[in-house]
Every structure is written in structure tokens, then in C-alpha cells.
């Protein structure tokens, strides 16, 4: 194993934004009911029922051309409604309103506007990870044109910002299983889709350019704002009498974010003041100002050859490279640190002085003996995704058709994370505070390079010198898949209209490597110091405290590096392999029930999984050996989706299924470390568990849908999931025999305690979802051009899992679960003018961050409402026809990203991202 070769060596203004609540949702549904009669009265002829029969499908297949009409916001909404209406499963859909033009800046943001779907923002303010129906991103899977995608992250959840929205034609989210869909998730399946060139009636070319301003209003002033450019071009054409088609797309993002602030409190505490115990608002704090820059290039190509109705072959190519650089400057101040040794040469206990006391609490005051650590850090990474897929549909004989699909997808992340420390080499300072304020005062000018130097400030390395720290994380993930299926129509009059049989074999391998090193001043010892390069200074999260700034990645020559050897670091290195064989059968329904049209599908999947992991077994501080452990299991997954057309354009859907999700990659690692628990005189350790079975569940879904052609719809849905087993980390009895060596101390028993993930007990999840998509001209012609899309979801679960958040204890809610999520979009589009304002909401939830050691960690995240605005105009005729301009403002009300520790009043991070303003021009021909 190559990776192991070197190891031995909240803003109150937000509350004024329009709020999505049950009353608003109820009003919208009432409005829809009123619209039903109004719409019917306005029509000269009734709208035909869109019940798709087997005969209809045959006629559609015979149609040589599917003409795609591009017409802005309504085009995207109507195309998505059509997909949802005709799907066998319960799905949600997004369709591009124009070539190369999905409605949001990020595909994750577009997805998070769908019913029961939410996203988590990351540093810089963009949405990256997506949760479906209250479950964390690892419980859903991402597909590209129906093929499973791997991840540049540390587990299964796909980073959706790796996929430029400009290169996608649409997205479909399966909330219930489809018997012929391979690689499905437990919470849902997200299928990203590129265009098919032969579905277009003619050549299409579109170009788009947007200039952006980032971090506006974040509180860092004009100098803290960022800027950037986005450019995309799409080309679609058909040749050889429409037998051959090609689609090409390129998208580039190149920009710098605004300076964002995050304030992390160490919590409140108590100290002595004038002989009495008083409460203080801060034990200490971290104040950070972050700025990131990135360049993302995405390329998409589709080659399609269809010489006849009996043969169609399509080659899909996709490539994305995202270079990121995030830089942070920080002020870390231990204030109420009474645990320090008064005789320490590094730091001494802080004492409260000059305080104002009210009701036993210090409303203001000063701590002395403060030796802060001034930070200039950088995280640099190169993220790449490559995907190729080749699918061929062909006629076998008069009854059977076949399909082959071969694909390969890789993802990689190569990063360097650098920390540098600076501080005073002599005198300690005083820091003044005021309760309820994040502004502080200082007795020393820390921005003066004569006062602060690069040095080992707090002795964090113990016996080793640590004037900084550097990590080299690396992830490689790849999957290859081969699929073959056959399909035939069944005789007319049967309950089932056709049958689809197939086999899919996939082979996935994910590798994670971590190398870490201590930084010390070149050629010096513990107390060595050196002046910080450059002359620039910068603020830290609006605290009023300035520090010297410089680029750490460009100045690594100031340091010596010493590799850090520790069991926790060895445990970050692992390889996980999965080979999954899926045999599937699906039968579509075309029948009647009680005289009403009945459609849908039943399916069965037989899924065999062989999994193993190779990693280190660590005894005390060094690896004993590499170990390989694995297991296999087989799941039988039936599914049934029934759609009963109870009335004209009204249907009831019922879905029952058995579903599964494989464990997270980190939980499946074979890594383990162990030693001796001297209090119990037993072997004890911890690590991963490659023998884990998957999460397993049973699902029940029921929905009612009312359509008005493809112009409007309303739906109400309920779902229930009985989760049979949920993976939790706990301590259990463990036989250490395979890991003992001649040098291991001999104890009375080889059975000890091992802390690792296991398949624990399950629970249930249930929820309600309501959606209305309505052009308001169905209410009155005076509102022609206006429309509204609103959805709301309420989800609950009796599952509680061990609290693995920072400083957590006891249990915590299910990760990813927001009890309420929703979105409201209002738009206007007429005579070339368009306007849209959209807000998405999710209540408090447990999310995930990457903590300082580079591992994933649960964290509590406060509820947020994010509002976006877009305006546009497209010339309708004349020499400028098809030229359009747009103005977009994202995060219009500057919603903060807030993390807290267990209770909402214990805020540990408050990020202010500011607004993003984009001015764009688009031309199509």
C-alpha cells in the first residue's frame, strides 16, 4: 500500500423576512383550490388527462424529434412538472429554464428548494451538501445520468459544488425506489442529468457571462469584498439527417469570496473577583476572518448516434477541476484560564481586574496575563472529478430490446493545510471585554511586528517544538460499473405493460491518506522566533483586534518540518473496497382499479455486497502491521409504486419498499489502535468496523397530486420509514488476539473493550410535505405573468444517537434532521422581463464540519432563512433578439451561519457571509 510507505519514518433583521409557516402553506393550498374553478372557467376547452399508457409510450418512442422550447422561468417549471407527473416513483424535479441555465448559482441551492430537501452552507456561504427528508447526506446517493458518482470528501456524500449547474439540463430526486434504478440511497437518490442532443429540434448555442461581487455587507468594508467571473458556453447540434448529435459545454468559475467573520466563544464561566465568585461571559475566544479563492473548470460532452429507432448509443463525458485556497487570520485568546501553572514560562492564569459587577456577573472587565496566539492559516486543495459512460439501446428481436451501460468515475482531493503561530516573546497583555459584545480592547499593539513574532507561543507540541502545523490530506475514490438489461412489452390487456430485467456490477475503492508534521523555526529551538514577512495587517472578526498578515503557503521556507507520529494520525489512513452485484426486475403497471386508470411499477432488487478495508493496527504509538478485514451480505429489496388516477388530472400515489444504505466509509475503515487500560487491567482500543452491515429500513409513502396540465400542480404527501438498524459508535467486548504481537504485554485475558461502530437498534421517521406551483393567471387574468411556488415539510424521528459533537455528551438528534424545512418562490415573467425572489428555510439541525484534526465531526447548527433575488430582461425581437441581461443578489438579507454547543445560547461560531451580487449577460442562438 503506497499510502503507508512513509509512515515509519443571528441577525434580528432576518426575522423580518417573509416567513414560511403552516398558515402560509394553508393559504397557498386554499388559493390552489380556488384556482381550480377559475382555471376551468377561463379555458375554452377542457385540458386532456395526461394518463400515459403503454400505447402512448410506443407512439412517443416512434416520434423522431422532441422539440424543446426555451422560454425562461415557465419553461423550467413546466418541464419539471411534466417529469413529476409522468414518473413511476414519487419524485421531485428541476429543469433548466434555458440552455446552460439552471435557476441558482449552485446546483445544491436549486436542489434545496425542493419539498423535503435542505442543504448545509460551507465556508464562503455556498451550499454543498444536501439532506433529503431529514437524513444526513451519506444516506442519499448521487448519480450522473443514472450512474453512481464518487466523492472528493471523506465519505459517501457528494460535494455538489463540484458539478457546475451550467452543464446540467436537469435534476431528478427519487424519494421512493425504482426497481430499475441502481445505486439508490435510503433517504433518496439524486440524479444529475445532462442534455441529449437528438432531443433538440435544431442547433442551439448559448453563452453566459456573469461578474460577481462577494461578501457585500458582511461587515468587513469595501476592502473585504471579493469579486470574480463566471463564464459558460454550450453547443448542441445534429448531423447526418439527425442520426448523429453532439452536445458540448464548458463552464468556468474564477473568483475570491468576501472576507467573512466567525466568532467562536469558549463559553462562559466563573472566576474570583475581590474574594467573591462571579460569572464572566467569556473563558476565551477565537476570532477569525476568512477569505477564499477558487477556480473551477467544468467540461461536458455528449455524443449520440441514433441511425434508427432500433439503435441508439450515447457517450457521456464529464470533467471538473476545482482549485481552492482558503486563508484565515485569527486571534485565539485564553482569558479565564485558571488551570495554568503560575510559574509557567509559556502562560499564566488570567485574573479578572477592573470589573463592573451586576447581580453576580461581570458586565465588563479585563483579564490580565493573556498570551494570545495569532494565526495565519491556509487550506489549499485540488479537487478533480472525471466521469465517462457509454450506454447503448438496441433491438434484439421483435419482442425484446437490450441495453448495455459501461461507466467509470473517479474523484480526488490533494490538499495542504498549514497553520502558523505568532505571539509575544516576552510581556503578556491585558484584554478588556464587555458582556454581549464581540469587541475587545488590548493593552498591546499586536499588529506591530516588533511586538509579535513567529514562534512556539503556547507549547502545544509538549516535548516537541510547535511553531506551526502542516497536514497533507489526500483522497482518491473510484468506481467502475457494467450494466446489462433487457426489456419487452407484454400483451395488451395484462395487468403489467412491460418487464425490465437486468444485472449491474460495480467495483468501488476509496483511499484516504494523511501525513502531518510539526513546524519549528528553521535552525532554532523552543524559544526561537523570527519576524513575520510582509507589512500588511488585518482585523479579526470585528473584534477591533488587528494582527500582522502574510501568506503561509508562500513562506514555508521559514520552517523546519518534523513528521508527527501518533495513533490518531495512523488511523486516518485507510482503504475501503466495495464490490456490489445487483440483479433487478421491474414490471410497469397499465391497468384499472375500480374503473380508474392504474399505473406505476413493481420491482425487486437482489443486492450482494462484498466489502473490505486495509489499514493500520496501532499498538501504543506505532503501527504493528497493516490489517485487512471484510465481510459480505445480501439484501432483497422489493418495491411497489402505484398511481391511481382518481379523477381528471388527479392521482393518488402509494409506495411501499424495503431500502438500505451502506455504512459511511470512515466507519468501515479497518484502522484500530489499542493499549492497556491500567485502571481495569484489560486491553482497550478503538477504530472502525469493516464488518458492518448496512442501514436497513422499510418505507411507506402516500401522496395526493392535482395537476392543471403541466402549468400548475398541488400535492400533499406523507411518508414513514421504519429504520430496522442504525449504526452507532459504542464500546463492546472484543477479542484482541489477531492484533497481539510478541512485544505486547501479556494480560490475564485477551478479551478487552473496543470502541467502534456497530449495528444498533433503529427507530422510525415520519413526515408531511405540501407543495403548490401556481401561475397566478389561473386565478385572474390581471395577474398574468406572476406565479408562486411554495413548499413546506415537517419531519420527526424517535431516533437519538450518541452525541459526538465537540464537547457533547448523552444523545443528540438524528444528524441532518431539520424538523421544518420549506421554500417560497415568487416570480414574474412577461414581455421579456423577469423577476424572482426566493427564500429557503430549515430549522435547527445537527450537521457536520471538518474539525482541526481533519476528521468529520457532528455539530449543532442554528435555523436559517436564505433569500435570493434575480431580475432579468430578454430582447424579444429586432437585432438584439435572444440577448438577455440579469442581476442577481444571493443571501439578500445576510443570513448568518451559526453553530452552537448543545444549547442555542452557547454559540461557538457565527459566520457572516454577506451578499453576493452578480451582473450577467446571456446570448443564445
N, C-alpha and C positions, 0 to 999 in steps of 0.2 A: 504494500500500500504506500503509494507515493506520499500521501499526506502525513504519514507518520515517520518519514525518513530522518528528519532533523530533530525529533523530539528529545532524543537522548542528550544531545548537545543543549366678575359678571356686571356686565354693564346694565344699569337700570333702564337706560333708554331702550333696550331691547324689548322690555315688557310692553312698550307702546306699539310694537309692531303687530300687524294683524295676527290673531291667534287662531290656530286650527283646533277646534274642540268639538265635542259631540253636538252642541247646539248648531254650530256652523254646518257640520255634516248632515244633520237632520234637515236643516233649511234647504240644503242643496238637493237632498233626496225629494223633498216636497216640491221644489222647483221643477225637478225632473218629472214628477207625476203630473204637474200642471202642464208641462211641455208636451206630454204625450198627446193630449187632446188638441192643443194648439197646433202642433206639428201636423197632425192628421187633417185638421181643418184647412191648413194652408196648402196642402198638396192637391193637385188636380187629379192625380191617380194614386191609388194605394201603393206602398212600397212592397215589392215582391219578397216573399220569405226566402232567406238565404240558407236553405237546408241543402247541404252538399251530399248528394247520393253517389253511389258507385258510378252510375251512368254519367252524372255531371262530371265526375273526375276524369272519366275516359274522354269526354269531349274537351275538357280543359287540356288534357295531355296532348290531344290532337292539334290544338291551336298552335300555329307555327311561331307566333310572336306575342309576347306580353308587353304591351306598351306602358312604360312608366311615365306618368305625367308629373312633372315637377311643379309644385305650386305652393311652396312655403310651409307655414305652420300647419295649415289644414291638411296638406299632403301628408306630413308626418303623422298627424293624429289619425287620419282616416286609414292609412296603411296599417298602423298599429292596431286599430280596432278590427280591421279585417282579419289580421293574423289571430287575434284573440278569439274572435267569433268562430273561426273555422278550425281551430286546433282541437285535437282529440283530448288533450290533457288540459288541466287548469293552468293557464299561462298568463304572463304579462309581457308586453312587447314595446319596443321603441323602434321607430323607423326614422331614417334620416329625412329631414324636410327638404333637402336638396342634395345634389351630388357632393359628397365630401363635406357634409354639413349636418352633424348631429346638434341638438339644441343647446348643449352645455359645453364648457371648456374641457371637462374631463368626462370620460365615459362612466366613471364611478358616480359622478354627480347626477348624470342622466338616469342611471340605474336607481339611485337612491330616491328618486321621485315616484317610483312605482309603489303600489299598495303593499304594505308589509315589508318593505325593503329600506334599509338605512345604511349609512356609511360613517366611517370614522375619519376625521381630518388628521393630517400629519403635519409636521413642521413645515411652515410655509403656507398652510391653510388649505391645501388641496385635498380632495377626497381620494383615498387609495384603496382601502379595504371595505368590503361590502358584507353586511349581515342580512340574511333572509329569515323572516318570521322569528326573530328573537334568538337566533343561534349564531355563534361566532363564525368568522369567515372560513375556518377549517372544516365546517360542516357542509359547505357548498363546494361544488366543483365548477371550474371554468372550462369551456370548450371554445374552440375556434373552428367554425364551420363543422360543428359536430365532433371535433377531435379533442381529446383531453389535453389540457395545457399544464406545463410545469411552472415552477415559480422561482424567482430570484431571491425570495425570502427564505427563512429558516424552516418553514414547514410547508403546508399544502396551499394555504391561502394565496391566491394570485394577486400581485400588485397591478391593479388595473390602469394605473397611470403609465404603465409600460406599453399600453396599446393606444396609439393616437386615435382620438374619436374621428378625426377627419378621414381615416382609412376604412371606417366601418360603415356598412349600409344599414345595419340594424342590430338589435339585441333581443333575444327571447329568453325569458326566465320561466323554466318549468317548475311549478310549485307542486305538481304531482308527477309521479313517474310515468314514463312512456316505455312500453315494453321493448321497443327497438332502439332506444337511446342508451348508449354505453357510456359508463363513467359518471353515473348520476350521484348527486350528493344527498345527504339525509335531509337537509333543510330545503334544498332546491338546486337547480342546475342552471348556470348562466352560459348561454350560447352566443358568442360574438360572431357576427356574420358579415362577410364581405360580399360585394355585388357579384352577379352573374352577367357577363357582358351580353349574352344572347337573350336575356330578358329585356334588354333595351331595344326600342324600335329603330334607333338610329345612333349615329355617333354623338357622343357627349363629351365636352371638355369643360372643366371648371377650375378656376384658380382663386385662391383666397389669401389675403394678407391682412394681418392684424398687428397693430402696435399696442403694446400694453404698458401700463404704469401700475406698479405693485406697492402694497404697503401704505396706501394713501390714508391718512387719518389714524395711523397706528400709534401716534404719539411721539414718533422719533423725528418729526420735522421733515422738511423737503430733502435734507441731506441724507435721510434714512430711507428714502423711497427707492425702489428698484424699477427697472424697465426691461423691456425685451421685445422680441419679434416672433411672430408665428406665421408660417407660410405653408401652403399646401397646394398641390395641383393633382387633378385627376383626369384621366383619359380613358374613354371607353369607345370601342369601335367594333365593327363587324365586317368580315371579308368573305370572299368566295361564295357569293349568293347566300350569305348569312349562315354558312356552315362553320365558320371559324370566328371566334370572338376573343377580344383581348381587353383587359382592364388593368390599368397601371395607376399607382398612386404614390405620392411622396409627400411627407409632412415633416416639417422642422419646427422645433421649439428652441429658442435660444434667449435666455433671459436671466435676470437677477431679481430675487424677491426683495420686498421691502424689509427693513430691519424690524424684526418682531421681538417682543419682550416677553419674558416669562419669569415670574417671581415665585420662588419655592421657599415656603416657610418651614422652619424646623419644628414648628408647633409652639404653643405657649407653655409656660412653666412657672415654677416658684423659686424664689431666692430670698436671702436675708437682706433686710434693709433697716438700719437703726435698731437692731435687735428683734425685729418682727419679721414674720414670714409674709411676703407679699407676692402677688401674681404679676407676671410680666408677659407681654404679648408675644415676645419673640425669644426663643432659646438660641436662635441663629437664623441665617437665611442664605439662600443662593439667589443672586440676581444676574440674569443672563440677557444679553442682546444677541440675537441670531440673524444671520443673513445667509442665503443660499443662492447658488447659481447653477444652472444646468443647461445642457444641450442635448436634445433628444431628436434623433433622426429615425423616421419610420418609412419603410418601403413595403408596398403591397403589389402583387402581380397575380392575375388570374388569366389562364389560358384555357379556353373552352372550345372543343371540337364536337359538333353535332351534325354529321352528314345526313342523318335521317332520324325519324322518330324511334328507331330501334337501337340507336347507339349514341351515347353522349359521354364524353370523357372530359374531366376538368382537373387542371393542375393549379394548386394554390401555393403561393409563396408569400411569406411574411417575415420581415426583419425589423427589429427595433434595437437601437442602442441609446442608452441614457447615461450620459456622463454627469455626475453630480458632485458639487462641492459645497458643503455646509460649514460655515465658520461661526464660532461662538466666542464672545468675550464675557467673562463672568467675574463676579465678586462673591466669594464664599467667606462668610463671617461667623465664626463661633463666638457667641456673646455670653450666654448663661452656661458656661462650660465648667461647672464646679468640680467635675471629675478630674481635671488636670492637676498634676503634681505642682505645688507652688515652687518647687526647686527646679523645675524643668528648664532646660536650655532652649526648648522649642516653643513652648507656650505655657501660660499660667492661667489660673482660674479667673474668669471675668467677674468683676464686682460691680454691683449697681451703685451709682453715685448720682447726685443732683437730680433725684427723682421727685415727681409730683404724685402723691398717693391719694386715691379716692376710693373709698369702700374696699380697702384691702388690695387694690390693684394699681399698678404704676401706669398712669396715663401718659407719662413722658419720663425721660431719664437718659442716662448714659451708662454704658458698660466700659470699664477700662480693661487693660491687659488684653487687648484684641490684636491678634496677628492674623489678618485675613490672607487668603490665597487668591491671587489674581490670575485669571485663566485666559489663555488664548489657545483655543482648541480648533481642530478641523477634522471633518469626516469627508474623505474623498472616495468615490466609488465609480466603477464602470459596470453597468448592468446591460446585459445583452439577451435578447430573445430571438430565436430562429425557429421557423416552422415551415414544413413542407408537407403537402398532402396531395395525393393523386387518387381521384375517385373515378370509376367507370361504371356506367349503367348500360346494360346490353340485353338484347333479346336472346333467350336460349331456344325457345320453340314457341309454338302458338299459345301455349299456356303459361310458361314460366319466363320471368325476367330475372337477371342476375345483377349483382353489384359487388365490386371489389373496391377496397379503400386501403391504401398503404400510407403511413404517415410517420414523421419523425419531428420531435420538438425538443429543443434544448434551451436552457436558461442558465445564466451565470452571473455572479456578482464577485468582483475583485475589489477589495477596499483597503484603505489605510485610515485608521483612526488615531489621531495624535492629540495628546494633552500636554500642555506646558504650564509650569507653576512659577509664579513670581511673588515676591513679598519683601518685607523689610529684613535686613540682615542684623539690625540692632534694636532700636527702640520699638516698643509696642504702642498702639494708638488707642484712642477712645472713639467709640461710635455712639452717637445720640439717636434716639428713636422717639416716635410719637405713636401711641396706640391708634390703630385704624388707618395708619398711613404707611405707604411704602417708600417714603422719602426719609433719608438718613443724613446725618452730619458726621464729619470726621475731623479729628484733630491733626491728621497728617494729610499731605497732598500726595496721594498715591499715584497720581498721573505724572509726577516728577520722576524721571528715570534716574536721578541721583538718589532718590529715596527707596525705590523698589528695583530689585534685580531678579534675574532668573536664578533660582536656587531651590534647594530642598527645604521648603518652608515649614512643613508640619511633621516631617519624619514619617510619612505614610508607608515607607518601604521597610519599616522596622530596622533590622540589622543591615539592610541594603540602602544605598543612596537612591532617592527617588525625587528627581527634579522635574519629572515628567513621565509620561507613559505612552506606549505606542502598541497598537494592535493591528494585525493583518488578517481580517476575516475573509474567507473565500467560500463560495457556494457554487456547486455545479449540479445541475438537475437535468435529466434527460429521459425521454420516453419514446419508444418505438412501438407502433401498433400495426396490426394487419387484420383486416375485416373482410369477410365474405358472407353474402346473404343472397337468398333467392325469394322471389315473391310471385304470387299468382292470384288472379281474380277467381272467385268462386261463382258457381252458377247463380243466376238470378233467382230471387225468392228465398234464398237461405238467410238465416239469421246473421251470418257473417258474410261480408262482401269480399274479403281477400285475406290471405295469410302471408306472413313475412317470417322467414326462418333464417338464422344466421349464427356466425361464430366470430368472436373478436378476441385476439390475443395481444396483450400489451406487456412490455418489459420496461420497468422504470428503475432508475438508480439515482439516488441523491447523495452527494458527498459534501461534507462540511469540514473545513479546516480552520484552525485558529492558532496563530503564533503571536506571542505577546512579549514585550521587552520593557525593562526599566530604562529610563533616560537619566543620565547624570551629566553634569557639566564636563565637557571634554577636558581630560587630563587632570581633573580636580577630585576632591574628596567630598565628605558630607557637607562641609560648610563652604564649598566653593560657590562662587557666584560670577555672573557675567552680565554686562549691561544688555538691555533689550534693544534689538536692532530697530532702526527707523526713528521717526519722530512723531507719529500720529497718536492720537488719543481718542477714546470713545466712552460714551456713557453705558451704564449697566441697568437696563430695565426701568428707567425712570426713577432710580433711587437718588439721583443727584451725585452719585459717586463716579468719578472718572478714573480710567486706568489707561496705561500705555497699551497700544495695539500693534501687532505685527502678524505676518503670515507664517505660521509654524511649519507648514509643509515646505516652504522655501528656505527654511533656516535649520533643518535637521543637522547640518554640519556643526552646529554649536554643541552637539551632544555625543556622548558615547552610549552605545546600546548594550544591555546585558539581558539575555533571554530569561524570562520569568518561567520557572518550573514549579507547577502547582497542580494538585489533583483536579481542581476545578477547571483548569485550562485544558488538561488532557481529556477531560470529559466532554469538551466542546468539539472534539474531533470524532467524526463517525461517518459511516457509510450505511445507508439503508437501501435494500433492494426489494422490489416487488414484481412478481410475475402474476398477471391476472388473466384468467381464461374465462370468457363469458359466452355461454350459449344462450340464445334468446329466441323467443317465438312471440309473435304479435298477430292478433286477428282483429280486423276492423269490423265494427258493427254497422249494419244498414238494415233496420227492421222497424217494426212498430210495437208500441205498448199501449194498450187501451185506446187504440185508434190514433195514437200520436206518434209522429216520427221519432225513432230512437236511433241514435248513432253513438260513436265512441270506439273503444278498443279494450280488449283484454290482453294481458301479456304475462310472460313468465321468463325470468332470467335465472340461470344456474351459474353462479359465480364462484370459481375456485381461485383462492389467493395463496401464493407461496411467498413468504416474506422472511428476510434475514437481515442481520446487521453485523458489521465488523467494526470494532472499536477497541479502546484500551481497557484493561483491567488494571487499576492503580492501587498499589499497596503503599500506604503512608504517602510518600511524595513522588514516587517514580513508577512508571509502568512496569508491571510484572510481565505482561505479554499482551498481544492482540488476541481478542476472542471473537468468535463468530457463533451467533445463536440465532435460531429462527423457528418458524412454525408454519403450519398451513391450515386452512379451514375452507369450508364450502358453505355457501348460503343459497337458499332457494327463495327467490324474491318474486312473488306473484303481484300483479297489479290489475286493476279494472277501473276504467273511466267510462261512465255512462252519461249521455247527454239526451235529455228528453225535451223535445220542442213542445211545450205545454200550450202555447198559443202563438199567434203570429209574431215572429221576432222575439219570442220569449222562451227561455230554456232554463232547465234545472240540471245542474251537474252534480254527480255523485262519484266520488273516487275512494277506493279502498286499496291499500297497498302495504307491502312489507318492504322496509328500506334499511339501508346500512350506510355507515361512513367509516372508513379505515382510520386507525389511530393517527394522531399527529406524528410527524417524522421525529420530533425531539423525544417524544415518549417512547418511540420504538427503538431508539439507539441502544446498542449493546454496552455503552460506556458504563463503568461502575468503579467506584473507589471504596476501599474498606480499611478498617483498622481495628483497634481493640477498645471497647468501651470499658474503661478501668473501673467505673462505678458498678457495673454489672458483671464484669469479667467475662464478656462474650464478644464475639466478632460482631461488628456493626458497620454498615455502609449504606450506600445509596447509588442510584443511577437510573437507567432506562429499563425497558422491558420489551425485548423483541418478540416475546411470546404472547403479546396482547391479542385478544380477539377484537373485532371492530365494535363500534357503537351500533346497536341494533334497535329498531323501532317499528311500530305499526302505525299507519296513518289513515285518517278518515277525514274527507273533505266534502263539504256540501255548499253549493252556491246557486244563486238565482241571478240571471242576466237578462236585461231588457235592452234591445237594440232598436235603433231607428236607421235602418240601412247600415252604412258604415260611417254615418255622420255623428252619431251620438250613442251613448250607452250608459247604463247604470247597473251596478252589481252589488250584491251583498253576499259575503262568504263567511263560512265558519270552518275551522279546522281543529283537529285533535290529534296529537301524537302521543302514543304510549311508548316511552323510551324504556326498553327492557333492560339495557345495561349502559352505564355511563362510566367512563374511565376517570378514576381519581388517584391521586398520589397519597400513599399511606404506608405505614410501617407494617411489616409482616415477618413471620418466621421464614428463615432462608438457610439453605444448605450451602456453605461456602467451600465445600470440598473441591470443586473444579478450579478454584482460584487460589488455593493454598500452595505454597512452594516450600522448598527445603529451608528457606530463610524465614518463613513465617513462624512466629511464636506459637507453640502448641498449647491449646486450651482444653478444658475438660470435654467440651462438645464442639463439633463443627457446625452446629446449628446456632445461628445468631439472628440478628434483626437487620432487615434491609428496607430502606425507604425508597419506594419505586411506584410507578403507575400500575394499577390493577383494574380489572373489570369489576366495577362495583355495582351497587343497586341503581335502578333507574328511577323514573318518575313520569310525570306527564306534562305536556304543554298544550295549551288551547288558546284560541284567539278568534276575533271577529274582524272582518275587513269590509269596508264600504268604499265604493268608487262611483264618481259621476264625471262623465266627459260630455260637455254640452255646448254646442254653438247656440248663442242666445237668440238667433233669429228664429229658432223654433218656438220661442216664447212670444216674440213680437218682431215684426219686420223693422221696427225702429232701432233694434239692436243688431242689425245685420253687420257682420264683421267682428262682433265681440264673441268671446267664448270663455268658458271656465272648465278647468279640470281639477277636481278635488278628491282626495282620498284620505282615509283615516284607518288605523288599525290599533286594536287593543289586544295585547298578548300577556298571558300569565303562565307560570310554571311552579310546581311544588318542588322542583329540584334545587337543592342547595349543595354547593361543593365546598371543599376546604378553601379557606381564604389564603391565596398565595400572593396577594398584593404586598407592596412594600409596608412592612410593619403590621401586616394583617394577622388576625387570629380568629379562631372559630370558623364560621361558614360565611360564604358570600353568595349573592345571586348568580344565576347561570350567566357565564360570560357571553356578551353580545346581546343580552336581553334588555331592550327598552320596552317598558310596559305600554307606552303610547308612541306611535310614530305617525307621521302624516305629511301631506304636502298640499299646497294650494297654488294653482297657476291661473292667472287671468291674462287674456290676450286680446289683441285687436289686429285685424289684418284685412285691408281693403284698399283698392286703388293704388297698390304698390307700397302703402305704408304698413308698418307692423310694429307692434309693441307687446312686450310680455313682461310681467312681474311674477316671480315665483318664490315661494318660501317653503322650505322643508324643515321639519321639526322631529326631534327624537328626545325622549325623556332620559333621565339618568340611566347609566348602564356601566357595566364592567367591560372595559376594553383592554387593549394590550399595547405596550410600548417596548422598545428595546432599552434595557437598563444599562448602567455604566459598564457592566462586565460583558455586554454584548449578547446576553440571553433575553428571551422573551419573558415579560413579566406582566401579570394582571394589574390593572389599576382602575380606580373609580373615576368616572368622567361625568361631569355635570351636564344637565339638559342644555340643548342649544337650538336656536332658531336661526337659520341662514337664509337671507333674502338676496335674490339676484334680479337685475333689471336689464332688459335689452330693448333697443329701438332700432328700426331699420327702414330703409326706403329702397325700392327696386324700380327702375325705369321700365315702363310698360310698353313703350313704342318709341319710334324715332331712332336716330343713330346711336343712342345710348341704351337701347333696349337690352335687357338682361344684365345690366350693370347695377350693382346694389352697394349700399353703404350701411354700416352698422355701428352702433355704440352700445357697449355692454358694461355694466357695473356689477361685479360679483362681490358678495359679502357686503351688501349695501349699508347695513346697519352695524358693521364692525362687530360681529358676534365673536366673543372670546372663546377660547378653548381652555376649559378649567378642569384640572384634576384635583381630587381631594383624597384624604386618608380616612376611610371608613364613614365619617360624618361630614356633611356638606360645609360645616363651619371650619373644618380643618383643611383649608386649601393649601396644596403643596405646589401647584403650578397654575399660573394664569397667563396664557399667551394671547397677545393682541396682534392679530394678523393684518388688520386694516382692510381697505377696499382694493379691489383690482379693477382697473378701468382699461377697456380695450376699444380701440377705434379701428374698424376694418373696412376693407373693400373686397367685393366678390364679383367675378365675371364668369358667365357660363355661355356656352355656345353649342 
